[in-house]
């Protein structure tokens, strides 16, 4: 009799982040989420971020994560930005470009977001997430992850622009 072993299931890091923020998980509760929303990603010392990064490192060592070279875990500012954004917006089906268009995000702000370099991207993304939060707009949060962590950011930026302008154009007609 032969035994079959199942391949270990893998998780997208954004799924781990979304799971960490669910109240029933308990490891990043409401107080931690409030801390993340108020904190500045450019400044170190945010306890919930380090709790999350420790769990992410544990999962990565187990081989449970997909799409995540271990060097990406070291980018604290981008992880902090992702968690803060996830605390603000609800995960939904709308692409980032569509969500921004639906929320009437101004084209100049979109251009700043799309042209942001590594240093200004967290700030611009945080602004966009705050705007979406105020408007009550859901967004596919994996697109936020992609903008922060994918190697080919130009492709991600083009996709955001395409969906934004396509949605703006379709709403005019």
C-alpha positions, 0 to 999 in steps of 0.5 A, a space after each residue: 500500500 502506498 501512501 500519498 502525501 499532499 503538497 503543503 498548502 500555500 498562502 499569498 502573503 496578502 491573504 495572511 495579512 487579511 487573516 491577521 486583521 480579522 477579529 476572530 484571529 486575535 493576533 492583530 486586534 482592533 487596538 493593533 489596527 488602530 495603532 497601524 492606522 495612526 502610525 507613520 510607515 516611515 518610522 520604526 517601532 510599531 508593535 503590530 507590524 513586528 508581530 505580523 512580520 514575525 508570523 510572516 517569517 514563521 510561515 515563510 520558513 515553513 514554506 507556506 507562503 507563495 510569491 515571497 522571496 525572504 528579502 521582501 520580508 525585510 521591507 518594513 515600510 512596505 509591509 507597514 503601508 500594506 497593513 495600514 491600507 488593509 486596516 482602512 479599506 475593505 477587500 472587494 472585487 474592484 481593481 484598484 484603478 476601478 475603485 479609485 475611479 468609482 470614488 472620483 479620485 482626481 487624475 492628478 492624485 492618480 498620476 502622483 500615485 502611479 509616478 511615485 518612486 520607492 520613497 514616495 509610494 507608501 505615502 501616496 498609497 496611504 493617501 489613496 487608501 484614506 480616500 477610499 476609506 472615506 468614500 466607503 469604496 471596496 478594493 481588491 487588496 491584492 492590487 495594493 500588495 502588487 503595487 508595493 511588492 511586485 518586481 515589475 511595477 510598471 506593468 502593475 501601474 499600467 493596469 491601474 491606469 488602464 482600469 481607471 481610465 476605462 472606468 472613467 470613460 465608460 461612466 461618461 457614456 
